[in-house]
Amino acid sequence: MKKTGFMISASLALLAAAPAHASPVTGTDALREWNLIVLGDLSSSSEVEGRTFVGGDLTGTSSSYQISTPATSTTGQAGLTVVGNVTGGIKNLNNGSGALVGGNVESGFNLNGAAQTVKVGGTISNTNINQNSVQSGLATSDPGFASSLATQGTVLAGSMKQLSTNLSGLAANSDMVISGNRATFNASPDANGLAVFSISAADLDKVGEIAFNLNGADTAIVNVSGSAVSLNDNFLGGTANLGEHVIWNFGDAQSLDLTNSWGGSLLAPWADATTANYIQGSAVFGNLTQNGEMHLGTYTGGYTPPIDPPTGNSSGGTPVPEAPGWTLFLLGIAGVLLGRRLIRKTA
């Protein structure tokens, strides 16, 4: 009990020392906050309409962030958050998005529109400050800054994998009918407004058209099994409004290749992905080469998975510790490291 109490106390100390914006966001709340979440590295030559989180490095040619106006962040997230370094072509920050970067910004930022706040752990180059607030060297002057970003990245990765595992364990309650080249998803929501479908990546690859009938469902989960995923379907009726209520869960995917526009939020936390067209909804990847846009229409459904994970994992995704314990454990470790750093400074 004493060890547990110390870890929790240390975790609270870490959060108190960190900026308010760095409080970890987990589960479906993350899908509501960010338009694009990449747990590892993002190489981009495209744009994101909403907010973006990158757990590793941001590279690639020139790319643009928060080019539209997403719903106000409930936890104070910046338009662009990068735990590692920002390199390659210059990055465009729009509509007052602001940025948090744990490492260095070598590419530089174009700060467009309303005044922005940019905070960088290391150095920043090729950026005209003008009316904006740009702070660098925070890894030295404010040790809690970089560590809080790293904690958010680690906690977020564990949480997204746990969410995918939990969703994979849900029993299907709705019918999907394949007729010729078309797959029609007819939602039969339960009393809580939840509809669950199941399909293999191989069967999804065989069809060329998708029709979705939500039938009043608050949230529709489509569990897709298979380690290699190719998304090249057309959506009958368009992609609008699907991202807010549909979550495509690729719990097995190690690779994902998207060539057509896609409707619905997309959860593939283990996948190395490439996109060549837009996604309308929230999206989570392990690593991403982004050549297609991310459009707003982020998840707004009310579904929150139960605290206890399912006993089985129908899609075979790698299980991880349940989210609350996982979060406390990681925060505890970070708190211990911070405590040791403070002890060394005062010794």
N, C-alpha and C positions, 0 to 999 in steps of 0.2 A: 504493500500500500504506500510506503514511503517513497519508493522509486516512482510509482505512478503519479503520486502527488507532485514530486519534483519535476517530472516531465511536463505535466500540465502547467505547473507554475512557470517553467522555463518557456513553454509555448506561449503563454500569455505575455511574458516579458518580451518575447520576440515580436509579437503582434503589436505590443504597445510601442516598441522602438521603431517599427516599420511605418511607412506612410499609410494613411487610411485606405488609399486606393488599392493596396496590396493584399487586403484580406482575401484569403482563398475563396474562390467561387467553384462550386462542384455540381455534379449531376445535371439534371435538366435545366437548372438555373444557368449553367454555362451556355447551353444552346440558346437561351433567351438573350444572353449578354452579347455573344460574339457571332458574327456572320461567318467567320472562318477561324477554325482552331487547327493549328498544325503542332503536334506534340514534339516533333523533331525539327528538321530543317525545311524551309520554304524557299524554293527558287521560282521567282515570278517575273513574268513579262506582261502582266495583265492588271486588273483592278478589282477592288472590293468595295461594295457600296456601303457596308456597315463596318463594325469594329473587327479587328484582327488580333489574334494571339499566336505568337510563334515561340515554342519552347526551346528551339535551338537557334540557328543563324538564319538571317534573311539575306538571300543573294539574288542574282539574276539581273537582267537589264532593267531599265526604268519601269517602275510600277507605281500604282496610285491607291490610296487608302481613304476610306470614309468619303467617297465621292458623292454620297447622298446624305440624308439626315436620318439616322436610325432613332428608334425610341430612346429616350433618356436612360442612361445606365443607372440601375438601382444601387450599384456599388461603386460608382465613380471611376469606371474603367476608361482608359484612354482609347483613342481611335486606333492606335497601333501600339502593341506591347511586344517586345522582343527580349527574350532572356539572354541571348548571345550577342553576336555582332551583326552589323548591317553593312554589307559590302555590295560591289557591283555598280550598276547604273543608279543615278540619283532617284530617290523615292519622293513621291508627291503626297503631302498631307493636306487634306482639304476640310473645309467647313469647320474650322476650329477643333479638329480632331485631337491634336496633341499626341505625344509619343512618350513611352517609357522604354529605355534600352539599357540592359544590364552591362553590356560590353562597350565596344567602340562603334561609332558611326563613321565609316570611311567613305561611303558613297555620297553622303550629304543629303539634306532634305530641302525640298521646295515647300515653304510654308505658305499655303494659299488660303485666301478668305479671312475669316475672323481671326483675331489674335489667338495664339496657341501657346501651350506650355509644353516644353520638351525637356525631359530629364534623362541624363545619360550617365551611366556608371563610369565610363572611360572617357575617351576623347571624341570630339566631333569635328568634322571637316566639311568644307564646301556648302556651308549653310549661311544664308543672309538672315540675320536676326530681326532687323527692322523693329516692328512693334511687338514682337513676340518675346516670351520669356524662355531662354535656353540656359540650362544648367548642366555642366559637365563635371567630371571628376568625382562624382558622388560615391563611387566605390571606396574612396579614401576619406572624404569628408563626412559621409553618412553611411557607415557600414551596413546599417539595416536596409538600405535601399536595394542593393544588389541581392542580398540574401533573401529578402521578401519576394523578389521577382522569381528567384530560383525555387523557392518554396512553392509559390503559386504554380510554377511549371510542373514540378514533381507531383504535387497533390492533384493537379488537373489531369495529368496523364493517368494516375491511378484511378481517379474517379471516372474518367471516360471509358477506361477498359472495364471497370466494374459495371458501369451503366450498360455497356454492350453485352456483358455476360448476363446481367439480370434480364435484359430484354430477350436475349436468346432463349432463356428458360421459360418464357411465357407460352402457354398452350394456345394454339390457334383457335379462334372462335368465329372466323369469317371465311367466306368462300372466294377463291380465285379460280376463274374459269378461263381456260385457253381454248380458243376456237380459231383454227387457221393461224394467221399471223398476229392475232390479237390476244392480249391477256386483260381480262376485266376483273377488277378488284371491287367486290360488293361488300361494304362494311356492314357488320351486324354488331353494333356497339353494345357492351354490357351496361349494367345499371350506372356505372361510373363514366360511361361514354368512351370506353376503351375497346377498340377493335384490333385483333391480331391476325396477321396472315403469315404463311410460311411458303417459301418457294426456293428452289435450288438455283445457283448461278447458271448452271447449264440450261435449265428450262427458261430462265429469264433471257438468256442469250439467243434462244431459238425464236423468240417473238420479236416483232418489229414495231408493234403499237401497244400502248398502255392506256386503258380507260379506268378512271378512278371514280367510284361512287361512295362518298363519305357517309351519306345517309344520316347526317346529324352527329357523327362521331366527333368527340372532342380531340381524340388522339388515335391515329391508326399506326400500328407498328407493323412493318413488313420485314420479317426475319429472312435473310437470304444466306443460305449455306453455300460453302465452296471457297477455296483458297485463292483462285484466280477469277477476277470479275471483269467483264466487259460490258459497258453500258452504252448502247447505241440505239435506243428506242425512241420513238416519237410519242408524245403525249396527246391523245385525242382531247380536244377542248382546251389545250394549252397547259402551261405549268402554274398559272396564277393561283394563289391561295393554298397550294398544296404544302409548301414549306411550313406554314403555320401549324399544320395539323398532322402531317404524315412524316414518320421517321423511318427511313430505310436503314436497317441495321445489318451490317456486314460483319458478323461476329467471327467469321473464319478468315476473312480476306487478308492475304499477305501482299497481293498486288491488285490494283484497280485502275482500269483505263476507261475514261469517259470521253466519248467523241461527240455525242449529241447533247442538246440542252436537256436539263434534268429538273423535274419537279418533285419537291419534297426535301426535307432535311436529311442529311446523310451522315451516318455514324460508322466509321471504318478506322478505329484507333490503332490497329496493327498494320495497316496497309501502306505500302509505298505506292503513291497514286500519281497519275498524270491526267490533267483535264485539258480539253481542247475546245470546250464550249461552256456555256454558263450553267450554274446551279442556282436555282431559286429556292433558298432556304438556308438553314444553318448547315455547316459541314465540318466534320472532324476527321483528320487523317494522321497517320504516323509521320510520314514525310510526303511532301507534295512538290511536283513540278507543275506550276500553274500557267497555262496558256489560254484559259477561258475565264470569263468574269464570274464573280460571286455577286448575286443579286439579293437585295433585301426580300423579306418574306421569312424572317427567322422564326423559329418555333415559338408559339404563343400558347400552346395547349396547357392544360392544368395537370397533366399526369406527373406524378412523382413516384418513382419505384419504392417498394417497401424497403425498410432498413435491412431486413434479413435477405440475403441473396437466395435464389432458388436452389433447391437441392440437386437439380440436374441441369445440364447445359446442352440443350438439344442441338445447337449448331457447332459445338466443339471449340468455341473460343477459349483462349487461355484464361483460367480463372485467376482472380487477384483477391486480396483481402477485402472484406466489405468496406464500403466507403467511410463510415464514421471512424472505425478503428484505424484504418489506413491513414486518414487525415491526421488524427491525433498522434500516431506513431511518427509520421514525418515531421510534424510540427515540433514534437518532443525532441527528435534528433537535432533539428535546426536550433531549438532552444538551448540544447546542451552545448552545441558548437559556439553559439553566441556567448553563453556563460563562460566557457573556457577562454574566449577571446578577451572578455572583460576582465577576467582574473589575471591574465597575462599583462594587460595594460596597467593594472593597479598594483602588480607585484613589485 
